[in-house]
Structure formats: structure tokens, C-alpha cells
Amino acid sequence: MNKPDSTPEKKEVTVYFNGRPRVMQKDKISFAEVIGFAFDQPPTGDGIQFTVQYSRGKSDKPKGALLEDQSVEVKDGMEFDVTATNRS
């Protein structure tokens, strides 16, 4: 007898990174992954830092900032605004 697959299927969600949509099958996304999706070639060099703000998130935390060591649950239609700054 076949056992039903107990692994829940991850549904596709559309998430926006700096206004560009990306379809993914993820429950959570890390700071580093957000940077990778936001930029084709992320800026590099001494003093480069990133600021990540999100909106339209899950109802328990619909908006906020994502720090370097954090991750956040994703939701269909969620938006990330990512900026690179040069620390002076």
C-alpha cells in the first residue's frame, strides 16, 4: 500500500523585489536571498551596506525591516524595497 506523501506542497507565490516580480516556492526568505533577487549584480566593495524594507507581509508582521541575520515568511504579493548604500 502506498503511503500518502506527508510533505506539504509549497505553493507558488509572486514576490516583488524593487518592483520586479519573481515567482517562487518558498515559505521563508533570508536577507541574503532578498539581496540576490533584488539585484542582477549586487554592488560590492568596501563599505557597501544594504537596507531591506518589506510590506504586504503576513498579517502578524505586515511590514518591517529585514536585518542581515534574519529571515521572514513570504506571502503572495509581498514587496521588498532594497537599497545599497556606501558607508562613509
Secondary structure, 3 states (H helix, E strand, C coil): CCCCCCCCCCCCEEEEECCEEEEECCCEEEHHHHHHHHCCCCCCCCCEEEEEEEECCCCCCCCEEECCCCEEECCCCCEEEEEEEECC
